[in-house]
Amino acid sequence: MTSFVIPLGEVGATAQAATGITAYAWLLVALPLFGAAVLLLGGRRTNSWGPLFATLMSWSAFLVGAGILVNLLGYAGEERSRSLHLFSWIPAGQFQVDAGMLLDPLSVSFVLLVTFVGSLIHVYSLGYMEHDPDKRRFFAYLNLFVAAMLLLVTANSYLLVYVGWEGVGLASYLLIGFWNWNPPYASAANKAFVANRVGDLGMSIAIMLMFWQFGKTDFASVNAAVGGASQGALTAIGLFLLLAACGKSAQFPLQSWLGDAMAGPTPVSALIHAATMVTAGVYLVVRSHAIFDAAPTAQLAVVIVGAITLLFGAIVGCAKDDIKKALAASTMSQIGYMMLAAGLGPAGYVFAIFHLLTHGFFKAGMFLGAGSVMHGMNDKVDMRGFGNLSGAMKVTWATFGLGWLAILGVPPFSGFWSKDKIIEAAFIGEGWRPWVFGLVTMLGAAITAFYMSRLFFMTFHGEKRWPKDAHPHESPSLMTVPMVILAFGSAFLGLFLALGDRFATWLEPVVGGGHGAEHHPVLPIPVITFGTLALVILGAGYAWLRYWRDQVPKTAPAGSLLTRAARQDLYQDQVNEGLLMRPGLHLTRSLVYADQKGVDGAVGGLAALIGGTSARVRKIQNGLARSYALTMLLGVVVILGAVWVMQ
């Protein structure tokens, strides 16, 4: 492997005005948004051609992104940043916010990932959703999701990022609950929506703190003002940004929604869990690197969250028999690697995004492979009812296998070049941190090798455990061609980006690097590399013994205490219920009681007092002249008595 270099130096050149094709970058968002509008407003008249139109809009956005990439490559590294002003968004006295787009190596990397992988998923969906009567609406939601994600990663301010952030949340809710006639699917969509609202609260508070501290929310102004901000304010902003990232990227402690999100159609799982929504949190942390670099406490919190989540997801993945939920746990774990790398500061920013890109290819490919297996197995998801599908589904087996080798980190496949760099970076530092975080990443690699090999062997190898009505067959070309293309990326993208530190050089203008001092891990790099590979072999070998060589029972055995806990997602729902839902329910009931008996009671009592008094006073007005005369006489007596007393 190449020598390890920590990116140092000045970060981020001033963005220049967009010219050439970058001046048309607004089409990135406009094209898929237009596709969504046409399909949603066009109604049933678009049923026949709507899905193809939505796919065309997604591919058109990719072509615009590719053109922007070519344009930026024509400039020197420090000049690869373009700013596109769109319009004056919020003119409110001294607070002026312009809607604009920031096109730099970081945002363009995400644009290409989202549009390319997202467009392949559109193509796959043409086959997967062919017979669904509501496929037009499904493709409209896909376009809406892509548009929101592109706005998120190209926005030039935190406030505009928030618009894309919420758009992604809305689109994910619509896609996860697409088959909402099924109550558990509707519940899964609600759960994802609520969990993300908690993270979104963190995002909104962080933006408010930025405005209070800096008076601005655009990236350039915030980054320029970080040096003069107080340590406490920066730490608070960093922690709230981390809370936002935990919600979108399903990181501890807001990870409980990810497994249930498998309720949506399989293309949704590939889109949300591979290349788009769950990567938004990593993007937010890396984009906010100036804040986290100046707030070591918040930066350490990012590393801790990533370390906990990568082990959490890996342990959960070991006990899942649902192929899609096992892949969801894997996504949680791999995003944990990325978050950990992003929390390492300059030592990890590049590798967090590097692994994000390679993961987008091999995880999307495996999710689509899972959908292909379901297509051939009557929509079954229980791997204990699969086995030996490699012969009946050769293309699916081969493409899934390349993704499996990539996520294991087997050289020369993509994961080896990205995940192993994160492991190396984790071993850099002083004191206890490199040993704890470095060993956590190595342990995570071993567990990953076990549960991903378990998934691969239970599905494609061993003895047949098919139901009697199953007739597995290969999927149509509309589904297999995207899988083949993603498998090609799983095999070679990592090597392509790693050669000559190509990707580190590309990302240098945003996060720095290339001309800094060389730093070394606390262990020699060959020791880390071969130690990791040895653990991967052990994990995969143990899975081979358990799930290929030995007979796999068709029903899951009781298992150990840890296995039972992992099947229940380490009781994350129970913890949330005990710590959040139940206390919140009691608090709500207490507030309702206080409102009814206190506020409403006081208002009601005052009204009753006035009403009762009025009713009694009203009796005096009886229409009898002698009663009025008597009242006047009593009044005169009272007045005379008062005058007499006062004398």
Secondary structure, DSSP 8 states (H G I E B T S, - for coil): --------S------EE--GGGGGTTHHHHHHHHHHHHHHHHGGGGTTTHHHHHHHHHHHHHHHHHHHHHHHHTS-GGG--EEEEEEEEEEETTEEEEEEEEESHHHHHHHHHHHHHHHHHHHHHHHHTTT-TTHHHHHHHHHHHHHHHHHHHHBSBHHHHHHHHHHHHHHHHHHHTTTTTSHHHHHHHHHHHHHHHHHHHHHHHHHHHHHHHHS--BHHHHHHHGGGS-HHHHHHHHHHHHHHHHHHTT-TTS-THHHHGGGS-HHHHHIIIIISGGGHHHHHHHHTHHHHHT-HHHHHHHHHHHHHHHHHHHHHHTT--BHHHHHHHHHHHHHHHHHHHHHTGGGTHHHHHHHHHHHHHHHHHHHHHHHHHHHHTTT--BGGG----TTT-HHHHHHHHHHHHHHHT-TTSHHHHHHHHHHHHHT-SSTTHHHHHHHHHHHHHHHHHHHHHHHHHHHHSSS----TT-------HHHHHHHHHHHHHHHHHHHHHHGGGHHHHHHHHHH--SSS-----SS-HHHHHHHHHHHHHHHHHHHHIIIIIS---SS-----HHHHHHHTGGGHHHHHIIIIIHHHHHHHHHHHHHIIIIIHHHHHHHHHHHHHHHHHHHTT----HHHHHHHHHHHHHHHHHHHHHH-
